[in-house]
């Protein structure tokens, strides 16, 4: 390697470190948004919900600036092959984090509306547990990214099935509450949306983990994804929605 | 301008034309996916639904290759300022189109499940009309992009309110059907998800239109967006979900 190449390589590495530090910071904000939104819902804490909604602007701004920074690095360093892959994967992870932030904000938005209605059994606590699981998955996915830890990333992808399972259980509960008393219908539809949003957050965390596997191995963990997807047409699950919204 | 600069500029323009042609082709496929998914649902045409599901792979692949091509252009031409903005906006439009494709696929996935259940009034036809409206909006948004037509883009953003209104009306219908007969609850929840998905497609078309306004004026049409968003906390709408899921 010539001295010039070395110089270019390390400048690229420095840029990349900066971008990675930012995505970790963004990930931390998103983790906080998930769990705060769920706690706000459970405690009917409208102030905390408002904080989540306000905080989403910072997350959106970070996504914006990460994209610009990534474009700047591509323009300046013209990375090829695996280096380009790293930059593009950061852009995708940022998009996934931004979406999780939006979903947390949407959950927070329903808090005021739901606070006006009667509680539906222990479902708010179940939603908080589900959100907590997704938050832990996100934490591990980000760790897996930094450590380039394929095993941990695959573990996160596997755990998304638990989240799907929690969603299934909740869906059945909502149906029961609606059948029991039609006055529960409106609240249950809101809560069901929230459950679906959390389930969708899990999908975005899975996407992040897939990016990690791709970075380490050069291949997407398609096998696992395909198997996962097949259940969506399983008629034994047809009255539930679990797998129907995989992208 | 030196001859060399001219040469570089036109090479960039050629690259850009190629990318733009691709995004238009992708847009065409997505338009078809929206309307086919809605027709498949109304006619209970499982074969057509399957075609939509299969077709989503092509849309995903186009998003993938558009991103790679955009990165290649940034790396090769190192565009600055407004040129870089064009390339980044194409990447964002591609992401929006890819999401609309996913939402169409999700709609198609529910067709088999819904075909097993009784029809819920004329709601499938209403969903098809709503999807048709979104498809026309997308067509205009893409035209607005190619023509750099700010007025048309703003018109599309305005029309998204009609889609929200259609969603509101449908939501009220589903509630009525559920209250009327609890056996309608499962089908209504599926149909409600579809309505929400179409409403969300409208949001993605709005994002595309906003990118057009940004390209032409250098500013996002934030005013309109903020006003739009305020209604989400309007308690007169609290039993409906219309605005709650704006990102």
HADDOCK unambig.tbl for C-alpha pairs under 7 A between the chains (distance, minus, plus):
assign (segid A and resid 74 and name CA) (segid B and resid 74 and name CA) 6.34 0.50 0.50
assign (segid A and resid 74 and name CA) (segid B and resid 75 and name CA) 5.24 0.50 0.50
assign (segid A and resid 75 and name CA) (segid B and resid 74 and name CA) 5.21 0.50 0.50
assign (segid A and resid 75 and name CA) (segid B and resid 75 and name CA) 4.72 0.50 0.50
assign (segid A and resid 75 and name CA) (segid B and resid 78 and name CA) 4.35 0.50 0.50
assign (segid A and resid 76 and name CA) (segid B and resid 78 and name CA) 6.77 0.50 0.50
assign (segid A and resid 78 and name CA) (segid B and resid 75 and name CA) 4.32 0.50 0.50
assign (segid A and resid 78 and name CA) (segid B and resid 76 and name CA) 6.77 0.50 0.50
assign (segid A and resid 102 and name CA) (segid B and resid 247 and name CA) 5.36 0.50 0.50
assign (segid A and resid 106 and name CA) (segid B and resid 244 and name CA) 6.26 0.50 0.50
assign (segid A and resid 106 and name CA) (segid B and resid 245 and name CA) 5.46 0.50 0.50
assign (segid A and resid 109 and name CA) (segid B and resid 244 and name CA) 6.39 0.50 0.50
assign (segid A and resid 113 and name CA) (segid B and resid 238 and name CA) 5.85 0.50 0.50
assign (segid A and resid 179 and name CA) (segid B and resid 182 and name CA) 6.13 0.50 0.50
assign (segid A and resid 182 and name CA) (segid B and resid 179 and name CA) 6.14 0.50 0.50
assign (segid A and resid 186 and name CA) (segid B and resid 239 and name CA) 6.90 0.50 0.50
assign (segid A and resid 238 and name CA) (segid B and resid 113 and name CA) 5.89 0.50 0.50
assign (segid A and resid 244 and name CA) (segid B and resid 106 and name CA) 6.31 0.50 0.50
assign (segid A and resid 244 and name CA) (segid B and resid 109 and name CA) 6.39 0.50 0.50
assign (segid A and resid 245 and name CA) (segid B and resid 106 and name CA) 5.47 0.50 0.50
assign (segid A and resid 247 and name CA) (segid B and resid 102 and name CA) 5.40 0.50 0.50
